[in-house]
Amino acid sequence: VFQSHEEDDRKVRRREKNRVAAQRSRKKQTQKADKLHEEYESLEQENTSLKREIGKLTDEMKHLSEVLKDHEKICPLLHCTMNFVTVPRPDALTSCLPR
């Protein structure tokens, strides 16, 4: 009878210890899932922000390309034969500019 009571106590302690360990494990798993969810949310926000920035930069690039294309049509320096001189002279640029 005494040995049976002692075994029962050991089983109860072991079950309690196992229950506490299982609770700790579930809590740790929940915390890990929460942390991953927070990281996911943060990365989603950063991704949205970067996509917005890409859109703005793409628009700016299109605008600047159009400005450059329009400028190239009227730029006297691009049409000047002096641009092909290998040694630049100080008066080369001024000779290309309209007077």
Steps between C-alpha positions, in 0.01 A plus 500: 500500500782742591685437171179551301438834676859606426462403132175695483675808641778462246246470218316809621825700521610376158162590348509844662854556377397385152192728506713801595754415228221467243356838605844658471548342156159623378571849634839508327341379175230768524761770564700381199188509281416851628852620424485355149164666442637838612800456271266406213290813558811717510634351177162547331502869595856541376411321175200730445717804568770380258241432228369854548855635471561294184185651351612855582850439362358343184278804448795733559715302256228524232468873559876559485529287186235714332675819612830369364339394172342844460829670587699289254281632217601859569846467657753681281791314660374165373482626143829685500784351293747635755397220740705257297826686560734284706665784692239732648565869461348761730335674205351173360190517715433865443531457124214248510262714699245710314574869494 
